[in-house]
Amino acid sequence: MSLSQGSRCLSCQHGHDLEVLLPHLAGAVVERVELAGTLLCIRACARVDSAVCPACGGSSRRVHSRYERRLADAAIGGRRVVIRLQVRRLFCDDPACAKTTFAEQVPGLTVRYGRKTALLAEVLRNIAVALAGRAGCRLAQALHVAASRPAPRDGARVTGRRARDAGDRPPSGLGRHTVQCYAHAKTWQELVDGRWQAPRASMLDPFKPHLHQRMGEDCGNFAQLFREISSRGYTGSYSTVRDYLEQHRPAKAPLPPAPPTVRDVTGWLTRHPDSLTEDEQPQLKALLERCPELHAASGHVRTFARMLTQLTGQNLPQWISDARAAELPGISSFAKGPGQDLDAVTQGLTTRWNSGPVEGRVNHIKMIKRQMFGRARLPLLRRRVLLTAQHR
């Protein structure tokens, strides 16, 4: 983030100038603040000269090495914030202490294994309690807080306990034991894992030909095969036989494609023919050829759909007459409804005015009521309905 890349640099000679706005940085000295697009980078270091060993509690000033930690922080001014903190690794002066070196921690800012500040962790924890899941992820994105879906759902759950985090490991990125293994190895074979070596001998090897022969004879009963080789002298466990047979089970013939469901066929009939995919068109054609009643119903459905989309309501009386004459159970019963209020239905199928926006607004209000159930009273519900209506 240099000046040539379009970022601006603001010098902070005294770190406590920002203590009022950023109290969690009181234990650090802000060296400079860099702004690049939507990212705000704060470079800082620890304020005190000494640090406390987490194992024995002793204070130390002897520096072993230095490295940089990247901490995500809460957004400032609508910009994502990253704190690049210079951290020291110090020697522990107590000979009886189990730790030889340790990484310093800034109170209120860093924790072991942490990649975000305590402030950001508290923000994500509150989002998790209030919303969680996808709703919490959307709110975090609106607040310019970098978080994946599991983060709001799990709150402040700490991950990565199996390995040391990059914030508290040496700059090489490798653990101490891994480095020791590499240093003590005399040949590359000592570093090769067992899964890369040749297959190991097994007590099941003498009986594998018999198992393959029986499986070729369509004997798929694992328990029966286990009893057969046991009578031949096999002394191993059943799980070993089962795992081996699972790996060498003959491939089954692929299942034929499942027939379309009623929901699929209904969707094909009510959608525009041009919107059907290349796979759906022949399936629908085959169904209509095999069922004359369904073919007749398809014609009536698509004729009514054209009246809806092309606003040709003057054809409604003829459609009702044809639908009743077809004597199809679903179509004939549906045709009775428009005939009871023919003028109103004809008007709705002729003019461009309809109740679609009203129904959409009613559906949206119902959704908000379900979200707010048991959380607030009518004033807040009314406020939220009005605010969300402005963005739709």
C-alpha positions in Angstrom: 0.0 0.0 0.0 2.3 2.7 -1.2 1.5 6.2 -2.2 2.1 5.2 -5.8 -0.7 2.7 -5.6 -3.2 5.4 -4.7 -3.3 5.1 -0.9 -2.9 7.9 1.6 -0.8 7.6 4.7 -1.6 9.4 7.9 1.2 9.6 10.5 0.4 9.1 14.2 3.4 10.3 16.2 1.6 9.6 19.5 -0.4 6.4 19.8 -2.7 7.8 22.6 -4.2 10.3 20.1 -6.5 7.5 19.0 -7.3 6.1 22.5 -10.7 8.0 22.6 -11.8 6.5 19.2 -10.1 3.2 19.5 -9.9 2.3 23.2 -8.9 -1.4 22.4 -5.6 0.0 21.0 -4.6 1.6 24.3 -2.0 -1.1 24.8 -0.4 -0.5 21.4 1.4 2.3 19.7 -0.1 3.2 16.3 2.8 3.9 14.0 0.8 4.8 10.9 -2.6 4.4 9.2 -2.8 3.5 5.6 -6.0 3.9 3.5 -6.4 2.0 0.2 -9.9 1.8 -1.3 -12.3 0.2 1.1 -9.5 -1.2 3.3 -8.0 0.6 6.3 -4.7 -0.8 7.5 -3.4 0.2 11.0 0.3 -0.6 11.7 1.1 -0.8 15.4 3.4 -2.4 18.0 3.2 -3.1 21.7 3.5 -0.1 24.0 5.3 -1.8 26.9 8.9 -3.0 26.8 8.3 -6.2 28.8 5.8 -9.1 28.5 4.5 -11.7 31.0 5.2 -15.4 30.3 1.8 -17.2 30.2 3.3 -20.3 31.9 5.1 -19.0 34.9 3.9 -15.4 35.1 7.4 -14.0 35.0 8.3 -10.8 33.2 10.9 -10.7 30.4 12.6 -8.1 28.2 14.9 -10.4 26.2 13.8 -10.5 22.6 14.1 -13.7 20.7 12.6 -12.6 17.3 9.9 -10.5 15.8 7.1 -11.2 13.4 3.8 -9.6 12.2 0.3 -10.6 13.1 -2.8 -9.6 11.0 -5.9 -9.0 13.1 -9.3 -8.3 11.6 -11.1 -5.4 13.5 -14.5 -3.8 13.5 -15.2 -1.5 10.5 -14.5 2.2 10.7 -16.3 4.7 8.5 -17.7 1.9 6.4 -14.3 0.5 5.7 -12.9 -2.9 6.6 -10.1 -2.7 9.1 -6.9 -4.8 9.4 -4.4 -4.3 12.2 -0.9 -5.3 11.3 0.8 -5.7 14.7 4.5 -6.2 15.2 4.9 -8.9 17.9 8.0 -9.9 19.8 8.9 -13.4 20.8 10.8 -13.3 24.1 12.9 -15.6 26.2 11.5 -16.7 29.6 14.1 -15.9 32.3 12.9 -18.6 34.7 15.0 -21.8 34.2 12.3 -23.9 35.8 9.6 -22.7 33.4 8.4 -25.2 30.8 8.4 -22.5 28.0 11.7 -21.4 26.5 10.1 -18.6 24.5 6.7 -17.1 24.3 4.8 -14.5 22.2 3.7 -11.2 23.8 0.0 -10.4 23.9 -1.5 -6.9 23.9 -4.2 -6.7 26.6 -7.6 -5.9 25.1 -6.4 -6.5 21.6 -4.9 -9.9 21.1 -5.5 -13.4 22.4 -3.7 -16.6 21.7 -4.8 -18.3 18.5 -6.8 -15.2 17.6 -7.1 -13.7 14.2 -9.5 -11.0 15.1 -9.6 -8.4 17.9 -11.7 -8.7 21.0 -14.0 -5.9 19.7 -14.7 -7.7 16.5 -15.3 -11.0 18.3 -17.8 -9.3 20.5 -19.6 -7.9 17.5 -19.8 -11.3 15.9 -21.0 -12.9 19.1 -23.8 -10.4 19.4 -24.9 -11.0 15.8 -24.8 -14.7 16.5 -27.1 -14.4 19.5 -29.6 -12.1 17.7 -29.7 -13.7 14.3 -27.2 -16.5 13.5 -26.9 -18.3 10.2 -27.5 -16.6 6.9 -29.3 -13.6 8.4 -26.3 -13.0 10.6 -23.9 -13.3 7.7 -25.9 -10.7 5.7 -25.9 -8.3 8.6 -22.1 -8.8 9.0 -21.6 -8.0 5.4 -23.8 -4.8 5.7 -21.6 -3.8 8.7 -18.4 -4.4 6.6 -17.3 -7.2 8.9 -15.6 -10.1 7.2 -17.3 -13.3 8.3 -18.3 -16.5 6.6 -21.6 -18.3 7.4 -20.2 -20.5 10.2 -18.8 -17.4 12.0 -22.1 -15.7 13.0 -23.7 -19.1 13.7 -21.0 -20.3 16.0 -20.4 -16.9 17.6 -16.9 -16.6 19.1 -16.0 -20.2 18.8 -12.3 -20.6 18.6 -11.0 -22.8 15.8 -7.7 -24.2 14.8 -6.8 -25.7 18.2 -5.0 -28.6 16.5 -2.2 -26.4 15.2 -0.6 -23.1 16.3 -2.2 -20.1 14.7 -0.1 -17.9 12.4 -0.3 -15.2 15.0 1.7 -17.3 17.5 4.0 -19.3 15.4 7.5 -18.6 14.0 7.7 -16.8 10.7 8.5 -20.0 8.8 4.9 -21.2 9.2 5.9 -24.6 10.5 5.5 -26.0 14.0 8.5 -26.8 16.2 8.1 -30.5 16.1 7.8 -30.5 12.3 11.0 -28.6 12.0 12.7 -31.0 14.3 11.6 -34.0 12.3 13.0 -32.4 9.1 16.3 -31.5 10.9 16.9 -35.0 12.3 16.0 -37.0 9.2 19.0 -38.5 7.5 17.2 -39.8 4.4 14.0 -38.8 2.6 12.6 -42.3 3.3 12.3 -41.3 7.0 9.8 -38.6 6.1 7.6 -40.7 3.8 4.3 -41.5 5.3 3.0 -45.0 5.4 0.2 -44.3 2.9 2.9 -43.6 0.2 4.8 -46.9 0.7 4.1 -50.2 -0.9 1.1 -52.2 0.4 1.8 -54.0 3.6 1.3 -57.8 4.1 -1.9 -58.9 5.6 -3.1 -62.2 7.2 -6.0 -62.0 4.6 -3.6 -62.3 1.6 -3.8 -66.2 1.4 -7.6 -66.1 1.3 -8.1 -63.3 -1.2 -8.2 -65.6 -4.3 -11.1 -67.6 -2.6 -12.9 -64.3 -1.8 -12.6 -63.1 -5.4 -13.8 -66.4 -6.8 -16.8 -66.5 -4.5 -17.7 -62.9 -5.3 -17.4 -63.7 -9.0 -20.1 -66.4 -8.3 -22.4 -63.6 -7.2 -22.0 -64.4 -3.5 -22.4 -61.0 -1.8 -23.0 -62.2 1.7 -20.0 -60.9 3.7 -20.8 -62.9 6.8 -21.0 -66.2 4.7 -17.6 -65.4 3.1 -16.1 -64.7 6.5 -17.3 -68.1 7.8 -15.9 -69.8 4.8 -12.4 -68.4 5.1 -12.5 -68.9 8.9 -13.0 -72.6 8.3 -10.0 -72.5 6.1 -7.8 -71.1 8.8 -8.3 -67.3 8.8 -7.9 -65.9 12.3 -8.5 -62.3 11.6 -11.5 -60.1 12.4 -14.7 -59.7 10.4 -14.2 -56.0 10.0 -11.0 -56.6 8.0 -12.8 -58.9 5.6 -15.7 -56.5 5.3 -13.5 -53.5 4.6 -11.6 -55.5 1.9 -14.8 -56.7 0.2 -16.2 -53.2 0.3 -13.3 -52.0 -1.8 -13.5 -54.8 -4.3 -17.3 -55.2 -4.6 -18.3 -55.4 -8.3 -19.8 -52.2 -9.7 -23.6 -52.3 -9.8 -25.4 -51.5 -13.0 -26.6 -47.9 -13.2 -30.2 -47.4 -12.1 -32.6 -46.2 -14.8 -33.6 -42.5 -14.5 -36.4 -41.9 -12.2 -39.8 -41.1 -13.8 -40.9 -37.5 -13.5 -43.0 -36.6 -10.5 -46.4 -35.0 -10.5 -44.8 -31.7 -9.5 -42.4 -31.9 -12.5 -45.2 -32.5 -15.0 -47.3 -29.7 -13.5 -44.4 -27.3 -13.9 -43.8 -28.4 -17.5 -47.5 -27.8 -18.3 -47.8 -24.4 -16.7 -44.5 -23.0 -18.0 -44.0 -21.4 -21.4 -42.9 -24.1 -23.9 -39.9 -22.0 -24.9 -38.6 -22.1 -21.3 -38.4 -25.9 -21.2 -34.9 -27.4 -21.3 -33.7 -29.9 -24.0 -34.2 -32.7 -21.5 -37.6 -31.7 -20.4 -39.1 -31.2 -23.9 -38.8 -34.9 -25.0 -40.0 -36.2 -21.6 -43.2 -34.0 -21.8 -43.8 -35.0 -25.4 -43.6 -38.7 -24.5 -46.0 -38.2 -21.6 -48.6 -36.4 -23.8 -48.4 -39.1 -26.4 -49.1 -41.8 -23.9 -52.0 -40.0 -22.1 -54.7 -38.4 -24.4 -56.4 -36.9 -21.4 -53.2 -35.1 -20.3 -52.6 -33.9 -23.9 -56.1 -32.4 -23.9 -55.6 -30.8 -20.5 -52.3 -29.3 -21.7 -54.0 -27.6 -24.6 -56.6 -25.9 -22.3 -53.9 -24.9 -19.8 -51.8 -23.2 -22.4 -54.8 -21.5 -24.0 -55.7 -20.0 -20.6 -52.0 -19.0 -20.1 -52.0 -17.1 -23.4 -55.1 -15.2 -22.2 -53.2 -14.2 -19.0 -50.0 -13.1 -20.7 -51.5 -11.5 -23.9 -54.6 -9.9 -22.1 -57.1 -11.5 -24.5 -60.0 -11.8 -22.0 -62.6 -11.6 -24.7 -61.8 -15.3 -25.4 -62.7 -16.4 -21.9 -66.4 -17.4 -22.6 -65.2 -19.7 -25.4 -62.5 -21.2 -23.2 -65.1 -21.9 -20.5 -67.4 -23.6 -23.0 -64.6 -25.8 -24.4 -63.3 -26.7 -20.9 -66.7 -27.8 -19.7 -67.2 -29.9 -22.9 -63.9 -31.6 -22.4 -65.2 -33.2 -19.1 -61.7 -33.3 -17.7 -61.9 -33.5 -13.8 -59.4 -30.7 -13.0 -60.1 -28.4 -15.9 -64.0 -28.7 -15.8 -64.1 -27.9 -12.1 -61.7 -24.9 -12.6 -63.9 -23.5 -15.4 -66.9 -23.2 -13.0 -65.1 -20.5 -11.0 -64.6 -17.8 -13.7 -68.2 -18.3 -14.9 -69.6 -17.2 -11.6 -68.2 -13.6 -12.0 -67.5 -13.5 -15.7 -67.5 -9.7 -16.1 -64.9 -9.2 -13.4 -62.6 -12.0 -14.6 -62.9 -10.8 -18.2 -61.9 -7.3 -17.1 -58.9 -8.6 -15.2 -57.8 -10.6 -18.2 -58.2 -7.6 -20.5 -56.7 -4.6 -18.8 -53.2 -4.3 -17.5 -54.3 -3.6 -13.9 -54.2 -6.5 -11.4 -53.8 -7.2 -7.7 -50.3 -8.7 -8.1 -48.5 -5.8 -6.4 -51.0 -5.8 -3.5 -50.6 -9.6 -3.0 -46.8 -9.2 -3.1 -47.0 -6.5 -0.4 -49.3 -8.6 1.8 -46.9 -11.6 1.5 -44.0 -9.4 2.5 -45.8 -8.0 5.5 -46.6 -11.6 6.6 -43.0 -12.6 6.3 -41.9 -9.6 8.5 -44.6 -10.6 11.1 -43.2 -14.1 11.3 -39.6 -12.7 11.8 -40.8 -10.3 14.5 -43.1 -12.7 16.3 -42.4 -12.6 20.1 -39.6 -10.0 19.7 -41.3 -6.6 19.6 -44.6 -4.9 19.8 -46.7 -3.1 17.1 -44.7 0.2 16.9 -41.5 -1.5 16.0 -43.3 -3.9 13.6 -44.9 -0.9 11.9 -41.6 0.9 11.7 -39.9 -2.1 10.1 -42.7 -2.6 7.5 -42.4 1.1 6.4 -38.6 1.0 6.2 -38.4 -2.2 4.3 -41.1 -1.0 1.9 -38.8 1.8 0.8 -36.2 -0.6 -0.5 -38.4 -2.9 -2.5 
